[in-house]
Amino acid sequence: MGLDVSLYRKYHISYDGGKTLEENEECVYSANITHNLGEMAEKAEIYYALWRPEEIEKHMAKDIIELLERGLADLKERPEYFKQFDSPNGWGIYDDFIPFVEGYLSACREFPETNIYVSR
């Protein structure tokens, strides 16, 4: 089991020349990471942005960009500190977490008006 994060955007479609619009959503980004990285995320102060954005009232990608930027910068500035939180079983290590955060941040920047969905 792990953390699934997704970004969805809404779009409208009409089958009658625009008289009636049907609202749909499409996933523009999706990623998964192990829960074993929760402590590392907490130490980088991005746990709530990743695992529980609704608890800090962050609902759209644009709402967590700054948090992810700061956390990623801290992760990269102090790799040895954060590596101490690597999972002993190898499922959830610093070297996996960095690309996950980078990818998610990149998607948030590319699609700032999307809704965040998290499954834990």
C-alpha positions, -999 to +999 in steps of 0.1 A: +000+000+000+012+035-007+003+071-013-014+078-046-015+114-058-034+126-088-042+159-105-076+162-123-089+190-144-125+197-153-136+202-189-170+205-206-183+187-235-215+193-255-234+170-277-259+196-289-239+225-302-232+241-268-268+243-256-261+218-228-227+212-213-216+180-195-188+184-170-161+158-170-128+154-153-095+140-167-064+129-149-034+149-161-009+134-135-008+104-113+020+090-091+025+066-062+051+064-034+054+042-003+041+052+030+076+044+044+086+079+032+061+096+055+087+104+082+111+119+056+083+140+042+074+152+077+110+162+084+110+181+051+077+198+062+058+185+031+039+156+048+006+175+048+011+188+013+016+153+000-004+130+023-032+152+037-036+184+017-072+187+027-062+190+063-043+222+055-070+234+032-050+228+000-073+216-028-056+227-060-021+221-074-013+258-072-019+256-034+010+233-027+036+246-051+054+268-026+054+241+001+068+215-023+095+240-035+106+247+000+106+210+010+124+199-021+151+226-016+156+214+020+158+177+008+185+186-017+204+208+006+207+182+034+207+147+018+227+131+046+202+143+072+173+130+052+189+097+043+188+087+080+150+083+075+155+057+047+134+027+053+156-002+067+139-026+043+148-005+012+112+003+004+112+041+007+146+058+004+158+093-003+168+084-038+133+074-046+116+104-029+135+131-047+122+122-082+087+117-068+086+152-053+103+167-084+077+150-107+048+161-086+061+197-083+066+198-121+030+186-127+017+212-102+035+239-120+023+227-154-013+222-142-018+248-114-056+249-118-061+212-113-078+195-083-056+173-060-068+138-052-050+117-026-055+081-018-038+067+013 
